Every structure is written in structure tokens, then in C-alpha cells.
Amino acid sequence: MVPTTRPSEVLLMRTTRPHGPGPRGRLRVVLALVLLVLVAPAGAATATATDGGHHGHAARYGTTGARFWQWGLTQPAATSPLFDTTGAFCDEGQRGRTWFLAGYTGGPITRTCTVPAGTTLVFPVVNAFYGATPGDPPEQSTVAFVREQVAGLRAGAHDLRVTVDGTALPASRIRYEDSVVFSVTLPDGNVFGAPAGTVVSPTVDAGYYVTLRPLRPGTHTVRIEGAVDAAPPVGSFSVDVTYVLTVLRGHRH
């Protein structure tokens, strides 16, 4: 029987695998603010732009959440930025000119990171992920079902706030996005403790995201705050993460 992991002060994600042995249990993660490259790393599963008929009509879906989770969940737990409380693993798996900032639901933390000049920062203020795994009942392995599991986040999110060097961003800069349908292939030593090669699919994300243009060289402070109160499986959680970012002068990708 797979144990159930509850949130704690040392975890930044809440994971639930309540059904069945090994990878057969469904995986649910509620996470806020994870640092990620907008281009998924080599070896990560790619997002698909198709959707299995959400509510019977066409809808627009974004790729930010899909790329976020494909990056975050393909990093080994030992060096995962998702569990990092100091910023030591900020750059794990980062590639290209876009990075994501990562969050933590276990209480206020501060991360200190060095970022190359010319880097765009993208991050969720609050978000939720849900995916099916091998052995789930057919009715719980549909796109409609997994979308329903994260549907409560949009209305349940509140008190979303992002400040950069003490100045709050306008609320219009915090955008809501439902992801395209995607899949993730878990690596050895993954954050769930599942066997390497376990495929989580179909998978979707719902979240509120921010994009920051490259910051000027020097030291900057980015604070990300938010909360969610929703019915299970999204549930209730809050986020308060401060990033102290040193942007290197003249050092570009």
C-alpha cells in the first residue's frame, strides 16, 4: 500500500496517492510558484494541444503549466527546486532565456538565487496539478475527470499579490490559465517515490501565472503571496515566498 503524504513544514508540495500499490495510485500535487524553463528539458514528455472535449465545447489552453510540471517533476527529489528552501537548487534543469520561480506551501521562506542577465521570469502564484497513472479506473483516466479535479482552484484563489522591489504588480498582470493536456514520465529518485518510468497521463494544470521581463543587473527582491480555499482535492493552502535575485551584469545565455 502506498503511504499518503501530507503537507508539512519541510515540504513545498502536497501529494496524495490514496489508491492502490506503487504507481497505480493517482498522483495529486498542489504546488505554488516553481522555477522552470518554458522549454521542457530533453527527455521530458511533450505537451499535447488536444483536449478530450472539456464541457463539450472548444476552449483555449496554455502550455505554461504543462512545461512547468514537466520540468519540476522530472528533477530528482534530492536536488528538486520544488523542495528547496534556500535557493541552492534554483538553477537545476534551467535552460534558455526563461526561468520559472518556485513556491512553497509550508510557511514563509526566502530563496537566494543568481540569474543570468536577459532572463525572463515566469511563475505561478498558485496552481494545481492532477494526473492519472496506470491502473486507475477508466472513468478516472479521462480528460474530463482530471480537469474536474483542479476546477476549484480558479474560484478558490484569493489574496494573490506579487511585489518586485517593494512595488506591487497590478492585478491584471496575474493571469489565469488552464493547461493543455500533457504527460510526465517520472525519473529515478522522483518526488513521489514511484518506479522510474511511471507515466502520469492524462495530466492537467490550473493556475494563476505572472511573467516578468528581464530584470536589470543587480540585486532584486520578488515576493509572491497567495491563498486557495477550495473543496477537495484542491483543498486549502497558502504561499509566501521571497526571492532575493542577483542578476549578473553582462552574463547572458
N, C-alpha and C positions, 0 to 999 in steps of 0.2 A: 504494500500500500504506500502510495506516495504521500509524504507528510505535507501538511498545509503550512505555508509560511506566512506569518502575519507581519505587518509593518512594525518596525522597531526604531529606536533612535540611531541605529547604525546602518539602517537600510534606506535607500532613497527610492525604492520601488516596492510596491505591494504586489505579491504574486500569489495566485491561488491555483492549485492543481488538485481539485477535490475528487476527481473521478478516475478510478481505475489505476492499474500498476504502470510504473515507468512513464514513457512518453504518451501513453494513451489518455492521460488526464488532459483536460483542456487547460490552456495557459491563459491567464488573465493578468495583465500588468496595468497598473495606474501609475503614471510617472509624470513628473513635471520637469521641463527645462533640461534637455540633454544636448550636449555639444556634439555636432555631427557635420559631416561633409554632405553637401547637396548631391554629390555624385556618389553612388554606393560603391564601396570598395570592391576590388576584384574578388570573385568568389562568392559574393553575396547574391542572393536571388534577386531578380529584377522585378519591378512593379509592372503590373498589367493594367492597361487603361480600360479594360472591360469591366462591366458590373452586371451582376445577375438580376437586374430588374428591381432596383430599390423602389418600393412603394408603387411599382407598376408604371413609372414614367421616367423620362430621361432626367439626368441630373449632372451637375458639374462636380468633378472630383479633382483634388490636387495631389501632387506627388511628394510634398514636403514630409508629411507624416510617414509615408512608406519608406522614403530614403532614411529618415531619422531612425526608425526601428531596425531597418536592415543593417545600418551601421552599428547602432547600440547593442543589438542582440548578437552580432557576430564577433564581438570582442570577448575574450576570455574573462571570466569573473575576477581573476587575480589582478588584472590591470584595467578593469572596466571603468570608464569615466562615470558610469551610472552609479557606482558605489563610492566614488572618490569624494572625500570630504575636505580636501586641502587644495586641489588643483594639480596634484602630482601627475595625474593621467589625462590632463586636458587635451593633449595632442595625440592620444592613441587613435590610430586609424584615420586621422585627419588628412585630407588630400585636397589639392586645388585651392582656389581663391575664396571658398566659402566654408566657414566652420559653424557648428551649432554650439550653443551654450547649454549646459546640463543642469538639471534641478535636483531637488532633494525634499522628500516629504517628512523627514524625521525631525525637523526643527530648523531654526536659523543656522546657516553655515556661511563661511566665506571661503572662496576659492581664489588662489593667486595663480595667474597664467601668463605666459608670454605668447603673443600673437604676431605673426608676420605682418608687415605693412601691406596695405591693399587688400586685407581680408574682410569680406562681408560676413556679418554675424547673423545667424538665423536661429531662433529658439522658440519652443513652446512655452507659454506662460503656464497653462495647464493642459494636459491631454490624457487620452485613454486609449489603450490598445486591447484588442481581443482577437484571438485566433483559435482555429480548430486544429486538433492533432489526430494522427492515425488512431483509429479505434473509436472515435466519437460517433454517436448515433447519426445516421444520415440527416435527420431533421435538425441536428445541431451543427451540421457541417455546411450549411448553405450561406450564401452571401447575406440574404435577408436576416438570418438568425444572428450572425456575428455583428451586423450593423445595429441590430436592435440592442445588443449588449452595451454599446457605447453611446446610444442615442441620448441618454440622460445628461451627458456632460454639457451639452450646449446651453440648456436652460439652467442647469445647476451651478454653473460657474458664476462667481461674483468677486467683487473687490480685486479686480485684475489691475495691476499697476506696474509700470516699468519706469525706472528713473535712470538717466545717464548723466553722470557727474552732477547729481543733485537736481536735475530738471526732469520733471515727469513728461513722458511722451503723451501726445493726445490720444484719447481713447480710440480714435479712428485708425491708429497705427497698429492696434491689436486686432488681428483678423481671424475669423473662424474658418476652419477648413475641415471637410470630410475627405478622407483619403481615397485614392483608387484602391482596388483590391490588390493585395500583394501576398508574397510568401517569404518566409525566412527559414534558412537552413542553419540549425544551431551547430556551433563548433564544439570541439573538445573542450572540456572545462567551462561550459557555458553557465550563465547565471541561474538556470533552472536546475542544474544537476542532471539534465536529461542526457541520454546517449548521443554522442556526436552523430550528426547526420539527420537527426529528427527534423522533420519538416512541419512548420506551423503554417497551415493554409486551409481555407482562405482566411486572410487576416485584414483587418481594417483599423484605422485610427480616426479619432475625432479630437480636435484641439484648437486652441487659440494661439496664434503664432505672431512673431514680430521679426522683421528684417531690418538690420541696421547697416547703413553704408559704412565703408571702411573708416575707422577712427584715425585721427591724426596721431603721428608718433608721440609717444609719451605714456603717462600713466592715466588710466581712466577707471571709473567705478560704475558698474552696471548692477542695479538691484532689481530683482524680479520677484513679485509677490502675487499671490492669487489663492483662491479657495474654491472648493466644489462641495456642494451638498446635494446629493442625488440618491435615488434609490439604487440598491444593488443591481448589477455587480459593480457599477462605477463607485458608489459609496461616497463618503466624505473624506476630504483631505485638504491640507493647506501647504503652501510653498512660500519659503522666504530664503532666497539665495542671493548673496552678494558676490560679484566677480570683481577682483582687482586685476585689471588687464594692463600689461605693459606691451605697447605696440612698438616694435623695433624700427628705428629710423633706418631707411634705406635697405631693409631686408625684406625682399619680396619673393613670392613663389617663382 
